[in-house]
């Protein structure tokens, strides 16, 4: 039981305004591209991020800039915390 609690506490914390980089792969062609998603909210229990696509898709023409998405924590490859300059 202690392991499960430890894993939950070691999960990254994502907050509104942060950015995550996600790899989108076309299952038909196998082509992929990395894009940024700006976080609106998170569901830690389900390990989901809800946000808007902040990159202009080049390969995935079915996606569009600003599109609302749900992303699994497992698909996050990079995380940039939003910081306000002093």
GIZI-V327932 format. One record per pair of residues at least 24 apart in sequence whose C-alpha atoms are under 6 Angstrom apart, sorted by the first residue. I is the first residue (numbers start at 0). GAP is how many residues later the second one is. D is the distance in Angstrom with one decimal. If there is no record, write none. Layout:
# GIZI-V327932
<<I;GAP;D> <I;GAP;D>>
This chain:
# GIZI-V327932
<<15;24;4.8> <15;25;5.5> <16;65;5.8> <17;62;5.9> <17;63;4.7> <17;64;4.7> <18;60;5.8> <18;61;5.1> <19;58;5.5> <19;59;4.5> <20;55;5.9> <20;56;5.6> <20;57;4.9> <21;53;6.0> <21;54;5.1> <21;55;5.8> <46;25;5.9> <46;26;5.4> <47;24;4.6> <47;25;5.7>>
